[in-house]
Amino acid sequence: MGKVRVVVEADIRPTESEEKVKKALLNIIDPETVSIEGESGIRRIVMTSSTLRSLEKLRYMLRAERILDAARKAMRRGVQGDRLVFYLHKQALYVGRLSFVGGDAESPMGAVRVTVEHPDPKRVIDWLAPPTVRGRPIFEIREPPE
């Protein structure tokens, strides 16, 4: 199959703690690399991985919070070719909650941007947030579709 790339990134505002932003992102990804970009003012933390398995925490949280349908809808809006992009509320993520937002404007301290490059982003959505009937998944894809 094609190449997989996962990027989770967020701004670190001057009033924010780098450690707290890092903690928020680590709630959903087990990255292979972590970097801080920018010198002064707004910096950006970028976490990357070459495997969907790095998003197991996110997958688990979607089920624990019972928001599969809302997540699926938000994710499907973000499919562009072989790329899936969606945004999460940064402060909610810091306290271990998932809240999908449309972008930076809906999250006071900026949103967390999740980008997944994959040959079949719809299959990635099926793995992360399968369709449900009365809140229960119709099917589960056990292994990430690498």
N, C-alpha and C positions, 0 to 999 in steps of 0.2 A: 504494500500500500504506500501512499505518499508520505511526505514528511509531516510530522506533528510538531506544533510549537504552541506553547501556552505562555501568555504574558499577563501578569497581574500587576497593575501599576496605580499609583496614587500620588498626588501632590502632598508635600509636607509644607504646610503653611508656616510662616514665621512664628505664629503663636502655638504651634503644635509640637509635641515631643516626637522625635524621630522613632524612639522605641515604641511609643503607642501606635503610631501608624504601621510600623513593622509588625507589631502584635496583631493588629486588625487583619492585615493581609495573610499572616501565617495561620489565621483561623480557617482559611479556605484553600491554601496551597502548601505543598511541600516542595519548595523550589530547588532547582539545581544551582541557580545563580541568584545573587541578590546584589544590586548596585544602587548607588545614590547618584543622581545626576544633578548638575547645577551647582553653582558656587554659593551665591547669597540670595536672599529673598526667598521665593518659592523654589524649593528643590523637589525632586521627584524620586520616589523609590520604585524600582523595577525588579520584579521577580520573574524568572523564566524557568521553563522546563521543556523537555522534549518528549514528555510522556503524559497521556491523559490521567494515568494513575496518580499523578501529583494533585489531582482535583478530587480525590476520594473524600477529603474532609467536607468539601462543598456538597458533594453528592449525598453524604450522610446528613448534613444539616438540612438539605431540602426535604428529606424524608422526616427528620425529627420535628421540623417546624410545620409539616403538613402543608406545604405551599407548592406542591408539584405542578398544579394546573396554572397558577399565576406565573411560576418560574418558566414553564414551558412557553406560555404566551409571550413573556418578555424576551426570552431567548430567540424565539422564532422571528420576532421583529428585527433581530440583529444579524440575520444570516445574509451575507453578501458573498456570493460565489463560494469559495472554499474557506471562508472566514466567518466566525461567529463572534459578535461583540455585544457585551451587555455591561450594565453599570449597577453597582451596589452602593448603598448608603454607608459611608465610611464610619460614622459614629455608631451606627447599629452593629456593624461588623465588629467593631472594637469590643462591644459587650457580648459578642457571640450570637447576634441575631442577624437574620438575612432580610434585607429590604431592597427590592429592585427599584431603581430610579431611572428616569429618562436620560440623565446626564448630570454634569456638574451643577447646573442651576437648581436641581432638586435636592442637593445635599450641601448644607451650609459651608462645610469645610472642604468641598470638592468630593467627587464620587470616586469609587474604586472602579477602574476600567479592567474588564476581563476580556482578553482576546484569545480565541482558540483557532489556530490554522489547522485544517484537517481536510482531506479529500471529500469527506461526507459529513458536513456539519449537522445535518438533520439527524444522522445516526448518533452523533455526540449528544444531541439534545435528548434523544431516546434513552441514552445511557444515564445522563444526569437527571433528567426529569421525564420519565415515561408518562404516556397518557394514562388517565385514571377514570374509573367509574366509581362514583360515590366516594371519592377520596383515596381509593385503593388502586395501585398500579395494575394495569391490564397485563403487562408483561415486565420482566426485568432482564436487562442485558447484563450478565454477570461480569464479564471481562470488558474492560474498555476497548472500543473498536479502534485499535492502533493502526 
